[in-house]
Structures are given as C-alpha cells and as structure tokens.
Amino acid sequence: MDLGIKGKIALLTGASRGLGFATARLLAQEGARVVINSRNPENLKQAGDELTQFGGEVITLPGDVTDSGVPEWLIKETIDTFGGLDLLFTNSGGPPPGAFEDIKDETWQDAVDLSFMSHVRLIRAALPFLRKSETPSVLTVTSISIKQPIPNLVLSNSIRAATAGLTKTLALELGSEGIRFNSILPSWTQTERVEQLLKERAARNNTTLEQEFQAQNEQTSLGRMATPEEFANAAVFLLSPAASYITGLMLSVDGGAYKGLF
C-alpha cells in the first residue's frame, strides 16, 4: 500500500529513542521530510545520524517540551526549514511512578506540563500551518492507562486522560477544516522507560527484572510485549493520507492487554 507519505513534512517530539524514534524511522523510510526533537542533544544527534541513511531530509531540534516556549520554537524552526507542516506527532516521556499520597503539588504540575500542556502548546502553534496542508494530521501519544489504570502510575493514569479528551475534542471541532486528530494508547512496549519501570517494580516486590517482564507478558493475549516497530506501523498509518477517513480514534496498541469491551 502506498501511504502517500513521500515528501510530507513531519515533526515528532520525544523522538530520539523508543516509540518516537521508531515512528520517525518508518516515516523517513517512506520518504517523509522529518524533524525530530528530544531534550537530550547527544541521543538526538545519534538518532538523526541514523535517519539520514534513508536518503531523506532530516532536521534535529533539541529542546524540552515542558518549557512553555519550546513548542512554538519547534514549529517555527520546522516552517523556516521546510516551508510547511503536514504531520504532527506529539510525544513526551512519561511522568514518574508513585503512590497518590506520596506525590507533591509540584510533581503534579510538572507532570501536567510534560504529559498534557506539551500537546496543547504544540498543537496550538502548529494549527495555522496545518490549515495550509493538503493532508494535515495530528497523532498524540497517550497510554493504555487511560482505559485501564496501571498500579503506581497515578500521574500517568490521570493526566494522559486529559490528552485523550483534548484529541477527541479537536477531532470534532476541526474536522470541518480537514484536520485529523487521533491518539495511540500503547501498552507495555520494549523501551528503556518500560525497563526502568519494571526495575522499580522488581525492587518493590523483591523480585528480578526477568520475573517482572514475564509477569507483564502474561497480561497480554499474545504473551509478549510490543516492539517499538509494531507501534510505529500503527502510528505512521494513522498519520498518513491512507487513513484519510479516520479521526477521533483512540487506538489501543496493546496485544490484547486491555480487558474491556470499549
């Protein structure tokens, strides 16, 4: 299938590794012009160098999306470099684990800036340019935790749900302008963040990392975690013109981990 991505301009945040990088790599393979962002300049440079092997145009923009001025700057740099924007992938690292009673107000506010306001600011800054695109599409990355809360992740369980609400609302409000908004709700995927979360769980449970991986794998119908590439396959499709009649979708990419009907 031709996804219609060749030549499209895509900006991806949180894209130096994990889910964001896998998505950027597949977009580059499909011929998109790619702008990637991360707050870690060293990781970002390595990611950019790897993406250039596919022969397309790749720009790296280091910056922390929790800084209120960075999202607008990322959009400006993308426009100044490529002259437009077609595809926006809003992603950030997840907030820290912790029990409700142990989390202070400032940690809640940091999590709001990371997992909600970063999406708000990126989309708000991008809208004038998405309106000029023939195939505008926005994909937010949330979590399966908004459907099925994950123990010891009250920040993620709570705040990512707001991003899902934002995504659905914008799909309804801006559909008449042809701008599509969707979200992917990944479950446990083979990333560095998941490994860190399971290390912390193993320490609390007095188990090994291998035991926690096995226990988590048993929660899915497929008996394993996803790879970042499996997430990227879904993400790139939803971003692409091939998904032109799909908007307002909250897509679980979870291997059957979610137990509900809807």
C-alpha positions as CSV (number, residue, x, y, z in Angstrom):
1,M,0.0,0.0,0.0
2,D,1.2,3.5,-0.8
3,L,0.6,5.5,2.3
4,G,1.1,8.8,0.5
5,I,3.8,10.0,2.8
6,K,6.6,10.7,0.4
7,G,7.6,14.4,0.5
8,K,5.3,15.1,3.5
9,I,6.8,17.3,6.3
10,A,6.6,15.6,9.8
11,L,7.5,16.9,13.2
12,L,8.0,14.4,16.0
13,T,8.7,15.2,19.6
14,G,10.2,12.7,22.1
15,A,11.8,11.1,19.1
16,S,15.4,10.3,19.9
17,R,14.6,6.7,21.0
18,G,11.7,4.4,21.8
19,L,8.3,4.9,20.2
20,G,9.1,8.3,18.8
21,F,12.3,7.2,17.1
22,A,10.7,4.1,15.6
23,T,7.9,6.2,14.1
24,A,10.4,8.7,12.8
25,R,12.5,5.9,11.2
26,L,9.4,4.5,9.4
27,L,8.4,7.9,8.2
28,A,11.9,8.5,6.8
29,Q,11.8,5.1,5.1
30,E,8.5,6.1,3.5
31,G,10.1,9.3,2.1
32,A,8.9,12.0,4.5
33,R,10.9,15.0,5.4
34,V,11.4,14.5,9.1
35,V,12.1,16.9,12.0
36,I,12.8,15.2,15.3
37,N,13.0,16.6,18.8
38,S,14.3,15.4,22.2
39,R,15.6,17.1,25.3
40,N,18.9,15.0,25.1
41,P,21.1,16.5,22.4
42,E,23.5,13.5,22.3
43,N,20.7,11.0,21.8
44,L,19.1,13.2,19.3
45,K,22.2,13.6,17.2
46,Q,22.7,9.8,17.1
47,A,19.0,9.4,16.1
48,G,19.4,12.0,13.3
49,D,22.6,10.4,12.0
50,E,20.8,7.0,11.8
51,L,17.8,8.5,10.0
52,T,19.9,10.1,7.3
53,Q,20.8,6.6,5.9
54,F,17.4,6.5,4.2
55,G,18.4,9.4,2.0
56,G,15.7,11.9,3.0
57,E,16.0,15.3,4.7
58,V,16.3,15.1,8.5
59,I,16.5,18.0,11.0
60,T,17.2,17.6,14.7
61,L,16.0,20.2,17.2
62,P,17.0,19.7,20.8
63,G,14.7,21.2,23.4
64,D,12.5,20.3,26.4
65,V,8.8,20.5,25.5
66,T,7.9,21.2,29.1
67,D,9.4,24.6,28.6
68,S,6.5,26.8,27.5
69,G,8.4,28.5,24.7
70,V,9.9,25.4,23.1
71,P,6.8,24.0,21.3
72,E,6.3,27.3,19.4
73,W,10.0,27.4,18.6
74,L,9.9,23.8,17.2
75,I,7.1,24.8,14.9
76,K,8.9,27.9,13.8
77,E,12.1,26.1,13.0
78,T,10.2,23.4,11.1
79,I,8.4,26.1,9.0
80,D,11.6,28.1,8.4
81,T,13.4,24.9,7.2
82,F,10.8,23.2,5.1
83,G,8.2,25.8,4.5
84,G,5.2,23.9,5.9
85,L,3.9,21.1,8.1
86,D,1.7,18.2,7.3
87,L,2.1,15.6,10.1
88,L,2.5,16.3,13.8
89,F,3.4,13.6,16.3
90,T,3.2,14.8,19.9
91,N,5.0,12.6,22.4
92,S,6.9,13.1,25.6
93,G,8.5,10.9,28.3
94,G,6.1,9.7,30.9
95,P,5.7,11.1,34.4
96,P,7.4,9.3,37.3
97,P,5.8,6.4,39.2
98,G,4.5,6.9,42.7
99,A,1.6,6.4,45.1
100,F,-1.0,9.1,45.3
101,E,-0.3,10.2,48.9
102,D,3.5,10.5,48.2
103,I,3.2,12.9,45.3
104,K,3.5,16.7,46.0
105,D,1.8,19.5,44.1
106,E,4.9,20.5,42.2
107,T,5.3,17.0,40.9
108,W,1.7,17.0,39.7
109,Q,2.3,20.3,37.9
110,D,5.5,19.0,36.3
111,A,3.5,16.0,35.0
112,V,0.8,18.3,33.6
113,D,3.4,20.3,31.7
114,L,5.0,17.1,30.4
115,S,2.0,14.9,29.6
116,F,-0.7,17.4,28.8
117,M,0.4,21.0,28.2
118,S,3.2,19.9,25.8
119,H,0.5,18.6,23.5
120,V,-1.6,21.7,23.9
121,R,1.2,24.1,23.1
122,L,2.5,22.1,20.1
123,I,-0.9,21.7,18.5
124,R,-1.8,25.4,19.1
125,A,1.4,26.6,17.5
126,A,1.0,24.1,14.6
127,L,-2.6,24.9,13.7
128,P,-2.0,27.9,11.4
129,F,0.4,25.8,9.3
130,L,-1.7,22.6,9.4
131,R,-4.5,24.6,7.9
132,K,-2.4,25.2,4.8
133,S,-1.6,21.5,4.3
134,E,-3.5,19.3,1.9
135,T,-3.2,16.3,4.3
136,P,-3.0,17.6,7.9
137,S,-2.8,15.0,10.6
138,V,-2.0,15.0,14.3
139,L,-1.2,12.0,16.4
140,T,-0.9,12.3,20.2
141,V,0.7,9.5,22.2
142,T,-1.1,8.7,25.4
143,S,-1.3,5.3,27.2
144,I,-3.5,2.2,27.7
145,S,-3.6,3.5,31.3
146,I,-6.4,5.9,30.4
147,K,-8.6,2.9,29.9
148,Q,-7.1,0.5,32.4
149,P,-5.2,2.3,35.1
150,I,-1.7,0.9,35.9
151,P,-0.7,0.4,39.6
152,N,1.7,3.0,41.0
153,L,1.3,5.3,37.9
154,V,-1.4,7.7,39.2
155,L,0.2,10.6,37.4
156,S,0.1,8.9,34.0
157,N,-3.3,7.4,34.6
158,S,-4.8,10.8,35.4
159,I,-3.1,13.3,33.2
160,R,-2.9,11.3,30.0
161,A,-6.7,11.0,30.0
162,A,-6.8,14.8,29.6
163,T,-4.8,14.5,26.4
164,A,-7.2,11.9,25.1
165,G,-10.1,14.3,25.8
166,L,-8.2,17.1,24.0
167,T,-7.6,14.9,21.0
168,K,-11.2,13.8,20.7
169,T,-12.5,17.4,21.1
170,L,-10.2,18.8,18.4
171,A,-11.2,16.0,16.1
172,L,-14.8,17.2,16.5
173,E,-14.0,20.9,16.4
174,L,-11.6,20.9,13.4
175,G,-12.9,18.1,11.3
176,S,-14.7,20.5,9.1
177,E,-11.3,22.0,8.2
178,G,-10.0,18.6,7.2
179,I,-7.5,18.3,10.1
180,R,-7.5,14.8,11.6
181,F,-6.7,14.1,15.2
182,N,-6.0,10.6,16.6
183,S,-4.3,9.1,19.6
184,I,-2.5,5.8,20.2
185,L,-2.7,4.2,23.6
186,P,0.3,1.9,23.8
187,S,0.6,-0.7,26.4
188,W,3.9,-2.2,27.7
189,T,6.5,-2.0,24.9
190,Q,10.1,-2.9,24.8
191,T,11.5,0.6,25.6
192,E,14.0,2.0,28.1
193,R,11.2,3.6,30.1
194,V,9.4,0.3,30.4
195,E,12.6,-1.4,31.6
196,Q,13.1,1.3,34.2
197,L,9.5,1.0,35.4
198,L,9.9,-2.8,35.8
199,K,13.2,-2.4,37.6
200,E,11.5,-0.2,40.1
201,R,8.6,-2.7,40.4
202,A,11.1,-5.5,41.0
203,A,12.7,-3.6,43.8
204,R,9.4,-3.0,45.5
205,N,8.3,-6.7,45.0
206,N,11.7,-8.2,45.9
207,T,11.8,-10.0,42.5
208,T,14.0,-9.9,39.5
209,L,13.7,-7.9,36.3
210,E,13.2,-11.1,34.4
211,Q,10.3,-12.2,36.6
212,E,8.6,-8.8,36.2
213,F,9.0,-9.0,32.4
214,Q,7.5,-12.5,32.5
215,A,4.6,-11.4,34.7
216,Q,3.8,-8.4,32.5
217,N,3.9,-10.5,29.3
218,E,1.4,-12.9,30.8
219,Q,-1.1,-10.0,31.0
220,T,-1.5,-9.8,27.2
221,S,-3.3,-12.1,24.8
222,L,-0.2,-12.5,22.7
223,G,2.0,-13.3,25.7
224,R,4.6,-10.7,24.9
225,M,5.3,-7.0,24.8
226,A,5.2,-5.0,21.6
227,T,8.2,-3.8,19.8
228,P,8.6,-0.1,19.0
229,E,8.3,-1.0,15.3
230,E,4.9,-2.5,15.9
231,F,3.8,0.7,17.5
232,A,5.3,2.7,14.6
233,N,3.4,0.7,12.0
234,A,0.1,1.9,13.5
235,A,1.3,5.4,14.1
236,V,2.5,6.0,10.6
237,F,-0.7,4.6,9.1
238,L,-2.8,6.9,11.3
239,L,-0.7,9.9,10.4
240,S,-0.7,9.1,6.7
241,P,-3.2,10.2,4.0
242,A,-4.1,6.5,3.7
243,A,-6.1,6.9,6.9
244,S,-8.0,9.9,5.5
245,Y,-11.4,8.9,7.0
246,I,-10.1,8.1,10.4
247,T,-10.3,10.8,13.1
248,G,-11.1,11.0,16.8
249,L,-9.8,7.4,17.2
250,M,-8.2,6.3,20.5
251,L,-6.3,3.2,19.2
252,S,-5.1,0.7,21.8
253,V,-1.8,-1.0,20.6
254,D,-1.6,-3.4,23.5
255,G,-1.5,-7.0,22.3
256,G,-4.9,-7.7,24.0
257,A,-3.8,-6.4,27.4
258,Y,-6.9,-4.2,27.8
259,K,-9.8,-6.4,29.1
260,G,-12.8,-4.1,28.4
261,L,-15.2,-4.2,25.5
262,F,-14.9,-0.5,24.5
